[in-house]
Amino acid sequence: MRYISTRNKEISISSSEAIIQGISKDGGLFVPQILPRIEDLEAMENMDYREISYTIMKKFFTDFEPESLKTCIDKAYDNKFDTDIIAPVVEVNNSFILELFHGPTFAFKDMALSILPYLLKESIGITGIQKEIVILTATSGDTGKAALEGFANVHGIKIIVFYPENGVSEIQKKQMITQEGENTFVVGIRGNFDDAQNGVKDIFNDREFIELIDKNNYMFSSANSINIGRLIPQIVYYFYSYSMLVKQKKLNKGEKINIVVPTGNFGNILAAYYAKVMGLPVNKLICASNENNVLSDFFRTGVYDKRRELILTSSPSMDILISSNLERLLFHLSGGDDKIVASSMEKLPKEGFYKINDLNFEDFYSNYSTEEEVKERICKVFKKENYLMDPHTAVAINVYEKYRSETKDNLKTIIASTASPYKFGNTVASAIGIKTGNKDEFRILEELEDKTKIAVPKAIKTLKDKVILHNNNCNKGDMRQIIEEFLKVGVAND
Ligand SMILES: *Cc1c(COP(=O)(O)O)cnc(C)c1O
């Protein structure tokens, strides 16, 4: 399997090279040249998470030795997840909630970031690269911690995380700034997630800086969902949950389903789209936005327009105006038209919008949820169904209800639940009627536990007493400088 750039199909590299590079040199994203078909869905009914992972990933990571790929998978999906099932499905009000938050940092990012470090290590071995890898990551809150957890103390790799100083939840921030590991570096930037993400992309494109890094025997890579090492592992849980439901006789063999995904950077739902193209019986892919509803506007009008203020919502991991992975969808839906993709992507930062004609969006439905609706939904589902969910999941369920009342479609539906409610305790507590006022975050979590009888995860409880190890901040224009300082490669250090 080769990987080609969305902006220039002539650029073609192997899976291990794509995992190391993260982003293509022309600014494009790597996509698999073809999406392989999964012919034997039935066989998956008797496989566990690791076996299905292998069945899918071996079709994409073709330059990995089978045994090494299996080892990566076994090390990733082990008891750092709080359940053997890895991604359980819970039935709530006739839909199936796919809980993707049972990993070490309580958000769905763990599903891919628990394996990425092993894939990267293996890729370094395959390509014979001698340099030390520096992972640069922009985070809207969850990727940062999941990546830090995955890469902490991994020999031969350093990791630098940039998060928007005022754009993440208290718990998310605490998780990151208390991170241990000599090779980790966490920086709050004075700006929003898009600033952080653009800053990282600019650094990847800064030829002079890349040369300086290279001279110092370093090489940049990415843990963001632009890396195919993130994207491919996310296909697995769609096949897995479907097969599990068929095995439990909750779905018939071959029965069509809808999939609902709370969406920010478009990585998770793109993986669901890949699953569909690969043969999973999916009717609609339902893309749920929060009040930053650029995507739902796009699917309705064909115009991607980021000329608006970023709103800080209760679902911060979706507070994004530039959804990177949409670029991949455009490439696929345009039949691989790299020229159109390149010109649209170059237009976006300059003019703030682009319009693409004649794309067929029939696989998708999109809508958004307001802050008010999110709180109401958390409350309603808790009171009626005794199921407690986080604000991102509530965005998804609420959009699904809109879809149902608009279309009257009653097909069975899988809804991706992307975070533990305890990661966003403040919002969740106040939604179900706990007075939060000026109370300390951890006090609120205790009250939430008392009221719901759902235990606060231990790793969140113990955050309270952890020492802050990262006290770094910078302006969005100074990201390069702070990287130079951390790596000791600046002019001053020459
Ligand atoms: C990252 C994240 C999302 C958005 O996923 P994308 O792949 O960026 O679309 C949704 N919910 C939570 C909790 C997240 O951490």
Boltz pocket constraint, residues with backbone or C-beta under 6 A from the ligand:
constraints:
  - pocket:
      binder: B
      contacts: [[A, 107], [A, 108], [A, 109], [A, 142], [A, 143], [A, 225], [A, 262], [A, 263], [A, 264], [A, 265], [A, 266], [A, 267], [A, 268], [A, 269], [A, 317], [A, 318], [A, 392], [A, 418], [A, 419]]
      max_distance: 6.0
